[in-house]
């Protein structure tokens, strides 16, 4: 059963400007493993985290670094959740998270499905 679906799009250039203007934003939004990725990949991961929050009902108090997008070589991306995000997912009865990301023509996008 689907618990929630979230979709988000990010303008890559605008996101890059925000990261340059506010360097601490990178630490607030991304885990250690994500921070060094290219800008388009960061924008796609931010879109995935936004989509995840929406799929979970967008409650206040979720920490961005309690969700990370991992993409093992040759495999599909996956969301790994801890802390506040894992607690909200458990509260809703989420057993599986599906994520799809893309970036092209200056836009990054992501879809997340939360499944019981």
N, C-alpha and C positions, 0 to 999 in steps of 0.2 A: 504494500500500500504506500502511495506517495504521501509524505507528510508535508512537503513544501518544495517549491521551485523558485529559484532566483536567477535573474539575468542582469548583467551589467555591461556597459560599454565605457571605454576610457579613451579620450583623445591623447595619444602618446606624447605629442609635443607639449601640450598643456600640462600633462603630468610631469614631464621633465622640468619644465619651468618651476612648478611647485616644489619639486625636490631640490632644485638649485636655490630657490628663494628661502626655503626652510630646511636646512640640512638635517635637523633633528627628526624630520618627518620619516626619513629612511629607517631610523632606529625604531620609531614608533610603529611603523607599518610592517616591517619585514624581519624575519628571523635571520640568524647569522648565516645560514646556508643560502638564503635568498638575496641578501644585500649586494653581492658582487655581480649579479646577473646583468645583462644588457638592458637598456631602458625599455625596449619593447616587451621583454620578458617580465620586467618588474610591473609594467602597466597591465599586462595580462594577469599576473598574480594578484594585483590589487583588484582588478575586475572580479577575479574568482573569489576573493575574500568578501567583496561587497555582495556578490551573488549568494555566497554562503550565508551571510547575515540575513539577507532577504528570505532565503529558504527556511531559515530558523525563526522567522517572524520579526526580525530586526529589533530585538530587545536591547534596551540600554545596558551598558556594562560589559559588553563583549570586548576582549582585548585582541587587537589585530595579530599580535605575536603568538596567540594561542591557536592559530591556524597557520599551517604552512603547506605549500604546494610542492610536492616532490615529483620529479619526473625521471625515474631511473632510465638509463640508456636503453632505447628500443622498446620501452613500455609506455602505456598511457599515463598521463598525469594522475596523481591521487592527492586527496586532501588528508592531512594528518592533523587531528585536533586534540588539544589538551585544555586544561584549566577551565576558563569561563565558557569557551565554545563547546568543549566536551560535556560540560555540565548541562548546558542548554539542550544539546542534542539528546542526551540521556533523558532529560525532563520530557522531551517530546516523543521519546521512543524511537529515535533514529538509530537504525542498525547499520545502514550503508549510505555513503555519500558518493555521488557520481559527479565528476567535473569534466567539462570540455572548455578549452580555451583556444583563442585564435588571435593573431595580430597581422594586419595587412592594411596597406594604404593609409597608415597613420592612425588606425583605430585598433584598440585591443578589446576583446570581448570574452565573456565567460558565461556559462550556464552551469548551475548546480542543481541537482535533484537530491533531496533528502528522502530516503526510503526506510520504512519500518522493517 
